[in-house]
């Protein structure tokens, strides 16, 4: 949802863009009746700033913002005598069907936006890097640490020597032992997590190939890595930051995993065949 995207991007915007974003969030229903020039006047900025704000969200123009707001405001809940906009917020008295609709709608929109904006060239280069790597480190802490473990499991299951490093000392120790034949996947929603940035920088010094998955292409983690893959937040009431972006990150990593399996087809299929009975033995 566009308001969820604005809320996610707002902390990373410059002062003038942040003013426009805060004003839109304060009353998204009033925007469709205004021109870009009028929004600029009401926010004390300019029409050009409003246009730059829209482009910072990945939209082509102000008309794109109007279209996304119209789509969001057109989704309503039938609960109660007065339909209410199905935005990202969940109130304490909302019925369960509305809660499910809000969460599912946010996730579906984030997945669609992530798929549409995913840099396929960068994805392919990242997959080829992992397919050829002697060893793969995956760095992530907190919520990203959970995803790092999932990434390890997927890559390890198709024959890659992948290990998740979710503790900073272990991550930096491993990074110090990397070579140019190795690769790193760094996971951080903000792109500024020190426990991820530190070992990533060390991996770069050691000559390893580096891939970052973040929600901010301008962040330190994204700028440090050789390849960047961008995720999109799916924030709702009770879900903010990294928790709100988890599904889109998993989509990126699932595509990355599938592409690595495709590029290493004989090895991947052999590994799957050799291990497919294990889960059945533990049912």
C-alpha positions in Angstrom: 0.0 0.0 0.0 1.3 3.4 -0.9 0.8 4.9 2.6 2.8 2.0 4.1 5.6 2.6 1.5 5.7 6.3 2.4 5.8 5.6 6.1 8.7 3.1 5.4 10.7 5.5 3.3 10.1 8.7 5.3 13.0 8.4 7.7 15.4 8.2 4.8 14.1 11.2 2.9 15.6 14.7 2.9 14.0 17.5 4.8 11.8 18.9 2.0 10.7 15.4 0.7 10.0 14.4 4.3 7.7 17.4 4.6 5.7 16.3 1.6 5.5 12.7 2.9 4.3 13.7 6.3 1.7 16.0 4.9 0.4 13.2 2.6 0.2 10.7 5.5 -1.6 13.3 7.6 -4.5 13.2 5.2 -4.1 11.0 2.1 -7.8 11.4 1.2 -7.3 15.1 0.5 -4.5 14.6 -2.0 -6.5 13.4 -5.1 -8.3 16.7 -5.4 -5.1 18.7 -5.6 -2.5 19.4 -8.3 1.3 18.9 -7.7 1.7 22.6 -7.6 -1.0 23.0 -4.9 0.6 20.2 -2.8 3.9 22.0 -3.1 2.2 25.3 -1.9 0.5 23.6 1.0 3.7 21.9 2.2 5.8 25.0 1.8 7.9 23.3 -0.9 7.5 23.3 -4.7 6.0 21.4 -7.5 9.4 20.0 -8.4 9.9 18.8 -4.8 6.5 16.9 -5.0 7.7 15.3 -8.3 11.0 14.3 -6.7 9.0 12.9 -3.7 7.0 10.7 -6.1 10.1 9.5 -7.9 11.7 8.7 -4.5 8.9 6.2 -4.0 9.6 4.6 -7.4 6.7 6.3 -9.1 7.0 7.9 -12.6 5.1 11.0 -11.8 2.6 12.7 -9.5 -0.2 11.0 -11.4 1.2 7.7 -10.3 0.9 8.8 -6.7 -2.7 9.8 -7.3 -3.4 6.5 -8.9 -1.9 4.5 -6.0 -3.8 6.6 -3.4 -7.0 6.0 -5.4 -6.4 2.2 -5.4 -5.8 2.2 -1.7 -8.8 4.3 -0.8 -11.0 2.3 -3.1 -10.5 -0.8 -0.9 -13.1 -0.8 1.8 -14.4 -3.1 4.5 -18.0 -3.9 4.4 -18.1 -4.3 8.2 -20.5 -1.8 9.8 -22.9 0.7 8.4 -20.2 3.1 7.1 -17.4 1.4 5.0 -14.0 2.5 6.1 -10.8 2.7 4.0 -8.7 -0.4 4.2 -5.4 1.3 5.0 -2.4 -0.2 6.8 -3.6 0.5 10.4 -5.3 -2.1 12.6 -7.4 -0.7 15.4 -8.1 -2.5 18.7 -11.8 -3.0 17.8 -11.3 -4.1 14.2 -13.0 -7.4 13.3 -10.9 -10.3 12.4 -11.8 -10.4 8.8 -10.6 -6.8 8.4 -7.3 -7.6 10.2 -6.7 -10.6 7.8 -7.6 -8.4 4.8 -5.2 -5.6 5.9 -2.3 -8.0 6.5 -2.8 -10.0 3.3 -3.3 -6.9 1.2 -0.1 -5.3 2.5 1.9 -8.5 1.9 0.5 -9.1 -1.6 1.2 -5.5 -2.6 4.7 -5.6 -1.2 5.4 -8.9 -3.1 4.0 -7.4 -6.3 6.0 -4.2 -5.9 9.2 -6.1 -5.1 8.8 -8.4 -8.1 8.1 -5.5 -10.5 11.1 -3.4 -9.3 13.6 -6.3 -8.9 16.8 -5.7 -10.9 16.9 -8.9 -13.0 20.5 -8.2 -14.1 21.6 -7.8 -10.5 19.7 -10.9 -9.5 21.4 -13.0 -12.2 24.8 -11.6 -11.3 24.2 -12.5 -7.7 23.0 -16.0 -8.5 26.0 -16.6 -10.8 28.3 -15.3 -8.0 26.8 -17.8 -5.5 26.8 -20.7 -7.9 30.5 -20.3 -8.5 31.5 -19.5 -4.9 33.8 -21.9 -2.9 32.1 -20.8 0.4 29.2 -18.5 1.2 28.7 -16.4 4.3 25.2 -15.1 5.1 25.2 -12.2 7.6 22.0 -11.1 9.5 21.0 -10.3 13.1 17.6 -10.1 14.8 14.8 -10.6 12.3 17.3 -10.8 9.5 19.1 -13.5 11.4 16.1 -15.7 11.0 16.1 -15.1 7.3 19.9 -15.8 7.2 19.3 -19.2 8.7 16.6 -19.9 6.1 19.0 -18.8 3.3 21.6 -21.1 4.6 19.2 -24.0 4.7 18.1 -23.5 1.1 21.5 -23.0 -0.4 23.1 -25.9 1.7 20.3 -28.1 0.5 21.4 -27.8 -3.2 25.0 -28.4 -2.5 26.3 -24.9 -1.7 28.8 -24.6 1.2 26.7 -21.8 2.9 26.7 -20.8 6.5 24.6 -18.2 8.4 26.6 -15.9 10.7 24.1 -14.3 13.1 26.5 -13.3 15.8 28.9 -10.5 15.1 32.1 -12.1 16.5 31.5 -15.3 14.5 30.6 -13.2 11.4 33.8 -11.1 11.6 36.0 -14.2 12.3 34.5 -15.9 9.2 34.9 -12.7 7.1 38.5 -12.5 8.0 39.1 -16.0 6.6 37.3 -15.3 3.3 39.2 -15.3 -0.1 38.4 -14.0 -3.5 36.8 -17.4 -4.3 34.1 -16.8 -1.7 30.9 -14.8 -1.5 28.8 -13.0 1.1 25.1 -12.3 1.4 24.4 -9.4 3.8 20.8 -8.9 5.0 19.6 -5.7 6.6 16.3 -3.9 6.2 17.7 -0.5 7.1 21.0 -1.2 5.5 22.7 0.4 8.5 23.0 -2.5 10.9 26.5 -2.3 12.4 26.7 -6.1 13.1 26.2 -6.7 9.4 28.1 -3.8 8.0 31.3 -4.6 10.0 31.8 -8.1 8.6 30.6 -7.0 5.2 33.4 -4.4 5.0 35.9 -7.0 6.1 34.7 -9.4 3.4 35.3 -6.7 0.8 38.8 -6.1 2.1 39.5 -9.9 1.8 38.3 -9.7 -1.9 35.2 -11.8 -1.5 32.2 -11.1 -3.8 29.4 -9.3 -1.8 25.7 -9.2 -2.2 23.3 -7.0 -0.1 19.6 -7.3 0.3 18.2 -4.1 1.9 15.3 -1.8 1.8 17.4 1.3 1.1 19.8 1.4 -2.0 21.5 4.5 -0.5 22.3 2.8 2.8 25.9 1.9 3.9 25.3 -1.8 3.5 23.9 -1.4 0.0 26.8 1.0 -1.0 29.5 -1.3 0.4 28.3 -4.5 -1.4 29.2 -5.2 -5.0 25.6 -6.2 -5.9 22.4 -4.8 -4.3 18.9 -6.3 -4.3 16.1 -4.1 -3.0 13.2 -5.2 -0.9 9.9 -3.4 -0.2 8.2 -3.0 3.2 4.7 -4.3 3.9 4.0 -2.4 7.0 0.7 -2.5 8.9 -0.5 -1.9 12.4 1.8 -3.9 14.7 4.3 -4.5 11.9 7.0 -2.0 11.4 10.6 -2.0 10.0 12.2 -5.3 9.3 9.2 -7.3 10.4 7.1 -5.7 7.7 9.6 -6.4 4.9 10.2 -10.1 5.7 8.0 -11.5 3.0 9.5 -9.4 0.2 13.0 -10.3 1.4 12.0 -14.0 1.3 10.7 -13.6 -2.2 14.1 -12.2 -3.4 16.0 -15.0 -1.7 13.6 -17.6 -3.1 14.2 -16.3 -6.6 18.0 -16.2 -5.9 17.9 -19.8 -4.6 15.9 -21.0 -7.6 18.3 -19.3 -10.0 21.3 -20.8 -8.3 19.7 -24.2 -8.5 19.0 -23.6 -12.2 22.6 -22.6 -12.8 24.0 -25.7 -10.9 21.3 -28.1 -12.1 23.3 -31.4 -12.0 24.7 -30.6 -8.5 21.4 -29.2 -7.2 19.2 -32.1 -8.4 21.7 -34.6 -7.1 21.8 -33.0 -3.7 18.0 -32.9 -3.5 17.8 -36.6 -4.5 20.3 -37.6 -1.9 18.5 -35.7 0.9 14.8 -36.0 0.0 14.2 -39.0 2.2 15.4 -37.3 5.4 12.2 -35.4 6.2 10.1 -38.5 5.6 12.2 -40.5 8.1 11.3 -38.0 10.9 7.6 -37.7 10.4 
